[in-house]
Amino acid sequence: MNSAHSRPADVPSLAELQARFQAAVMGGDNEILALVPGNSRTSNEVLLGVYRHAYVWRLVGVIKADHPVLAAYMEDESFEPMAEGYIAAHPSRSRNARWFSHKVPEFLQDRYSAYPELAEIAALERALSDAFDAPDAAVLSLAGLAAYPPERWGDLSFSPHASCTLLHHKTNAFQIWQALKDGGEAPSKVDLDNGQTLLAWRRDGVPTVRVLGPEEAMMWTEAQRGVPFGRLCELLAVFDDPETAALRAAQHLQAWITSEALGDAALRSARETA
């Protein structure tokens, strides 16, 4: 006899029971309590609570694995309540845990605005994870650059590699991250008068990050917008010594290429570069 036909109307199927249990564990729905028998030692509320606690604790572990330096900096007594607050604000909607903690930097920026270094550390860790997972893509080489006639280099525009993320920090979060990552003691948080710009990307298959000086950060930002190389040289001439602007621009460009931070170059028409 078909079991579905013999089941009483008020008894849920296995699929329905699983869906209700998932809603109870993930969403706090107590409807399933009527189907969870207690025992002589404890109530059905306590038994369901064990599963709910285990689920939340597993997600706390996911956040900690994605943000190990942030966890070390905050320490468990502060990190765990933060993670639980994040879980409540951003319930898991995907079976892939890789993306669950992706909004942690924004959560910290909103809920922990008095401690801006927290969001900055989290954003750096996310950028490095994203760099690792970024799609495979070609990188611009010096040989690739040499394929363009030198007299046309002024019309070249450059695209960052798919793994690149530019970060702007208002605190010494990078120095805190670096010290803890290297197993040292974190320096005290310092607000930086002029901020700090970082570039995170994947080099030789390994996520990496470095600080960009003010001039290089400006040049990178403009290059991302498609500003051609000739115009970049002009901007550097305004930024500092005009006599060495072209040389400095060429040095920055060479550093980007040799570190695999650029994905492509393209010639722009005279109209586009005007």
C-alpha positions as CSV (number, residue, x, y, z in Angstrom):
1,M,0.0,0.0,0.0
2,N,1.2,3.5,-0.8
3,S,2.4,5.1,2.5
4,A,1.2,8.5,1.4
5,H,-2.3,7.2,1.0
6,S,-2.3,5.6,4.4
7,R,-0.9,8.6,6.3
8,P,-3.5,10.5,8.4
9,A,-4.3,14.0,7.0
10,D,-2.9,15.8,10.0
11,V,0.5,14.0,9.9
12,P,3.1,15.8,7.7
13,S,5.1,14.0,5.1
14,L,8.9,13.6,5.6
15,A,9.5,16.5,3.2
16,E,7.0,18.7,5.1
17,L,8.6,17.7,8.4
18,Q,12.1,18.6,7.1
19,A,10.9,21.9,5.8
20,R,9.3,22.8,9.2
21,F,12.3,21.7,11.1
22,Q,14.5,23.8,8.9
23,A,12.2,26.8,9.5
24,A,12.4,26.2,13.2
25,V,16.2,26.0,13.3
26,M,16.9,28.8,10.8
27,G,14.0,31.1,11.3
28,G,12.8,30.6,14.9
29,D,9.5,29.2,13.9
30,N,8.0,27.3,16.8
31,E,5.2,25.5,14.9
32,I,7.2,22.2,14.9
33,L,7.2,22.0,18.7
34,A,3.9,20.3,18.5
35,L,5.6,17.4,16.7
36,V,8.7,17.2,18.9
37,P,8.0,15.1,22.0
38,G,9.8,15.9,25.2
39,N,11.2,13.2,27.5
40,S,11.5,12.6,31.2
41,R,14.7,14.6,31.4
42,T,13.9,17.8,29.4
43,S,11.3,19.6,27.4
44,N,10.8,19.8,23.6
45,E,11.8,23.5,23.7
46,V,15.2,22.6,25.2
47,L,15.7,19.8,22.7
48,L,14.9,22.1,19.7
49,G,17.1,24.7,21.3
50,V,20.1,22.4,21.1
51,Y,19.7,22.2,17.3
52,R,19.2,26.0,17.1
53,H,22.3,26.6,19.1
54,A,24.4,24.2,17.1
55,Y,23.2,25.8,13.8
56,V,24.2,29.3,15.0
57,W,27.5,28.1,16.4
58,R,28.3,26.5,13.1
59,L,27.7,29.9,11.3
60,V,29.8,31.7,13.9
61,G,32.6,29.2,12.9
62,V,32.1,30.1,9.3
63,I,32.4,33.8,10.0
64,K,35.5,33.2,12.1
65,A,37.1,31.1,9.4
66,D,36.5,33.9,6.9
67,H,37.8,36.6,9.3
68,P,40.5,35.0,11.5
69,V,42.4,38.3,12.0
70,L,39.2,40.2,12.9
71,A,38.4,37.4,15.4
72,A,41.9,37.6,16.9
73,Y,41.6,41.4,17.2
74,M,38.2,41.4,18.8
75,E,38.8,38.2,20.9
76,D,36.0,35.7,21.5
77,E,34.2,37.7,24.2
78,S,33.4,40.5,21.6
79,F,33.6,38.5,18.4
80,E,31.1,35.9,19.2
81,P,28.2,38.3,20.1
82,M,29.1,40.3,17.0
83,A,28.8,37.2,14.9
84,E,25.5,36.2,16.5
85,G,24.2,39.7,15.8
86,Y,25.2,39.4,12.2
87,I,23.5,36.0,11.9
88,A,20.3,37.5,13.2
89,A,20.5,40.4,10.8
90,H,21.6,38.4,7.8
91,P,20.1,34.9,7.9
92,S,21.7,32.3,5.6
93,R,19.9,32.1,2.2
94,S,22.4,29.9,0.4
95,R,23.7,26.4,0.7
96,N,27.2,27.7,-0.1
97,A,28.8,29.0,3.1
98,R,31.5,30.8,1.1
99,W,29.3,33.9,0.7
100,F,27.6,33.9,4.1
101,S,29.9,36.4,5.8
102,H,30.2,38.7,2.7
103,K,28.3,41.5,4.3
104,V,30.3,41.5,7.6
105,P,32.2,44.7,6.7
106,E,29.0,46.6,6.1
107,F,27.4,45.2,9.3
108,L,30.4,46.4,11.3
109,Q,30.4,49.8,9.6
110,D,26.7,50.2,10.6
111,R,26.6,48.6,14.1
112,Y,30.2,49.2,15.3
113,S,30.8,52.7,13.8
114,A,32.7,53.8,16.9
115,Y,35.4,51.2,16.0
116,P,36.0,51.9,12.3
117,E,39.1,49.6,12.3
118,L,36.8,46.6,12.6
119,A,35.0,47.2,9.3
120,E,38.4,48.0,7.6
121,I,40.0,44.8,8.8
122,A,37.0,42.8,7.7
123,A,36.9,44.5,4.3
124,L,40.6,43.7,3.8
125,E,40.0,40.0,4.7
126,R,37.0,39.9,2.3
127,A,39.1,41.5,-0.5
128,L,41.8,38.9,-0.1
129,S,39.2,36.0,-0.1
130,D,37.6,37.5,-3.2
131,A,41.0,37.8,-4.9
132,F,41.6,34.1,-4.3
133,D,38.2,33.2,-5.8
134,A,38.3,35.7,-8.7
135,P,37.9,34.1,-12.1
136,D,41.0,33.1,-14.1
137,A,41.8,36.0,-16.4
138,A,44.8,37.0,-18.6
139,V,47.3,39.5,-17.1
140,L,49.0,42.2,-19.0
141,S,52.7,41.5,-19.4
142,L,55.6,43.7,-20.5
143,A,55.7,41.8,-23.7
144,G,52.0,42.6,-24.2
145,L,52.7,46.2,-23.6
146,A,55.6,46.1,-26.1
147,A,53.2,45.0,-28.8
148,Y,51.9,48.6,-29.0
149,P,54.1,51.1,-30.8
150,P,55.7,53.5,-28.3
151,E,54.3,56.5,-30.1
152,R,50.8,55.3,-29.2
153,W,51.4,54.6,-25.5
154,G,49.9,57.9,-24.6
155,D,46.6,56.6,-26.0
156,L,46.7,53.4,-24.0
157,S,44.1,52.8,-21.3
158,F,44.5,50.0,-18.7
159,S,42.1,47.6,-17.0
160,P,42.7,46.2,-13.6
161,H,42.9,42.4,-13.2
162,A,39.6,40.8,-12.2
163,S,41.1,40.0,-8.7
164,C,41.8,43.6,-7.8
165,T,40.1,45.5,-5.0
166,L,41.0,49.1,-4.0
167,L,40.5,49.8,-0.3
168,H,40.5,53.2,1.5
169,H,41.2,53.1,5.2
170,K,40.9,55.9,7.7
171,T,42.7,54.0,10.4
172,N,45.9,51.9,10.7
173,A,43.8,48.8,10.2
174,F,46.3,47.4,7.7
175,Q,49.1,47.6,10.3
176,I,46.9,45.9,12.9
177,W,46.0,43.2,10.4
178,Q,49.6,42.7,9.4
179,A,50.9,42.4,13.0
180,L,48.3,39.9,14.0
181,K,48.7,37.9,10.8
182,D,52.4,37.6,11.5
183,G,51.7,36.4,15.1
184,G,52.6,39.7,16.8
185,E,50.8,42.0,19.0
186,A,48.4,44.5,17.5
187,P,49.3,48.1,17.7
188,S,46.7,50.5,19.2
189,K,44.2,51.9,16.8
190,V,45.2,55.2,15.2
191,D,43.1,57.5,13.1
192,L,45.1,58.5,10.0
193,D,44.9,62.2,9.0
194,N,45.2,61.5,5.3
195,G,44.0,57.9,5.3
196,Q,45.6,55.0,3.5
197,T,44.9,53.3,0.2
198,L,45.5,49.6,-0.3
199,L,45.4,47.4,-3.4
200,A,44.4,43.7,-2.9
201,W,44.8,41.3,-5.8
202,R,46.0,37.8,-6.7
203,R,49.7,37.4,-7.8
204,D,51.0,34.1,-9.0
205,G,47.8,32.5,-7.7
206,V,48.3,34.0,-4.2
207,P,46.2,36.8,-2.7
208,T,48.4,39.7,-1.7
209,V,48.0,43.3,-0.6
210,R,50.2,46.4,-0.5
211,V,49.9,50.1,0.4
212,L,49.8,52.6,-2.4
213,G,51.4,56.0,-1.9
214,P,49.2,59.0,-2.5
215,E,50.5,59.6,-6.0
216,E,50.2,56.0,-7.1
217,A,46.7,55.7,-5.5
218,M,45.6,58.7,-7.5
219,M,47.0,57.3,-10.8
220,W,45.5,53.9,-10.2
221,T,42.1,55.4,-9.5
222,E,42.2,57.4,-12.7
223,A,43.5,54.5,-14.7
224,Q,40.5,52.4,-13.5
225,R,38.3,55.0,-15.0
226,G,39.8,54.5,-18.4
227,V,42.0,57.7,-18.4
228,P,44.8,57.0,-21.0
229,F,48.4,57.0,-20.1
230,G,49.2,60.4,-21.6
231,R,46.6,62.0,-19.5
232,L,47.9,60.1,-16.4
233,C,51.3,61.6,-17.0
234,E,49.7,65.1,-17.1
235,L,48.0,64.4,-13.8
236,L,51.3,63.3,-12.2
237,A,52.9,66.5,-13.5
238,V,50.3,68.5,-11.4
239,F,50.7,66.2,-8.5
240,D,54.5,66.6,-8.1
241,D,57.6,67.6,-10.1
242,P,56.5,68.0,-13.7
243,E,60.0,67.3,-15.0
244,T,59.9,63.7,-13.8
245,A,56.2,63.0,-14.2
246,A,56.5,60.7,-17.2
247,L,59.3,58.7,-15.6
248,R,57.2,58.3,-12.4
249,A,54.2,57.3,-14.4
250,A,56.2,54.7,-16.3
251,Q,57.6,53.3,-13.0
252,H,54.1,52.9,-11.5
253,L,52.9,51.2,-14.7
254,Q,55.9,48.9,-14.7
255,A,55.2,47.9,-11.1
256,W,51.6,47.1,-11.9
257,I,52.5,45.0,-14.8
258,T,55.3,43.0,-13.1
259,S,53.1,42.4,-10.1
260,E,50.2,41.1,-12.3
261,A,47.8,43.8,-11.2
262,L,46.6,44.7,-14.8
263,G,44.5,42.6,-17.0
264,D,44.5,44.4,-20.3
265,A,45.5,47.4,-22.3
266,A,43.6,49.1,-25.2
267,L,44.2,51.9,-27.6
268,R,41.7,54.8,-27.5
269,S,40.9,56.9,-30.4
270,A,42.0,60.6,-30.6
271,R,38.3,61.6,-30.0
272,E,38.2,59.5,-26.8
273,T,41.5,60.9,-25.4
274,A,40.7,64.5,-26.2
